[in-house]
Amino acid sequence: MEERIENLNVGGEQLPNSSAALVMGILSIACICCGFGAVIGIVLGILAIVFAKKAKTLYDESPAKYTESSAKNANAGRICGIVGLCFAGVWVLSAITVWILMILGAIASVGLH
């Protein structure tokens, strides 16, 4: 019983940037879904991935020093950042496609007259 209690208390520090990675990842998805634009989503997604990478590097160097939950937060932030980047990429490709179709339509309508 004492050994189990000791294992729970090992690694009491939060990973630096783990919460920031999670927040940035969630915000990157929210910005795309709420229509705030792909640029903000791309920036937040990249920041989430960078912060999660830094946190993972610190955790891999000394896992006993940090809590496992903060490592999981960093991983979740990385995943959310990747999803946000994918959503932003689809949004940008859709916007480019719409613009190209609009330009082609305008050229076609001018050519008919």
ChimeraX attribute file (.defattr): number of C-alpha atoms within 10 A of each C-alpha:
attribute: neighborCount
match mode: 1-to-1
recipient: residues
	/A:1	5
	/A:2	6
	/A:3	7
	/A:4	8
	/A:5	9
	/A:6	9
	/A:7	10
	/A:8	10
	/A:9	10
	/A:10	14
	/A:11	15
	/A:12	13
	/A:13	12
	/A:14	18
	/A:15	25
	/A:16	19
	/A:17	22
	/A:18	27
	/A:19	22
	/A:20	18
	/A:21	32
	/A:22	26
	/A:23	19
	/A:24	27
	/A:25	32
	/A:26	23
	/A:27	21
	/A:28	33
	/A:29	25
	/A:30	15
	/A:31	20
	/A:32	21
	/A:33	16
	/A:34	8
	/A:35	10
	/A:36	12
	/A:37	16
	/A:38	23
	/A:39	17
	/A:40	16
	/A:41	29
	/A:42	24
	/A:43	16
	/A:44	24
	/A:45	31
	/A:46	21
	/A:47	20
	/A:48	33
	/A:49	25
	/A:50	17
	/A:51	25
	/A:52	32
	/A:53	19
	/A:54	16
	/A:55	24
	/A:56	22
	/A:57	12
	/A:58	16
	/A:59	21
	/A:60	11
	/A:61	9
	/A:62	10
	/A:63	16
	/A:64	15
	/A:65	15
	/A:66	19
	/A:67	18
	/A:68	18
	/A:69	12
	/A:70	22
	/A:71	24
	/A:72	17
	/A:73	22
	/A:74	31
	/A:75	22
	/A:76	22
	/A:77	32
	/A:78	28
	/A:79	20
	/A:80	24
	/A:81	32
	/A:82	20
	/A:83	17
	/A:84	30
	/A:85	25
	/A:86	16
	/A:87	21
	/A:88	25
	/A:89	16
	/A:90	14
	/A:91	18
	/A:92	15
	/A:93	12
	/A:94	12
	/A:95	13
	/A:96	12
	/A:97	12
	/A:98	12
	/A:99	12
	/A:100	12
	/A:101	12
	/A:102	12
	/A:103	12
	/A:104	12
	/A:105	12
	/A:106	11
	/A:107	11
	/A:108	11
	/A:109	10
	/A:110	9
	/A:111	8
	/A:112	6
	/A:113	5
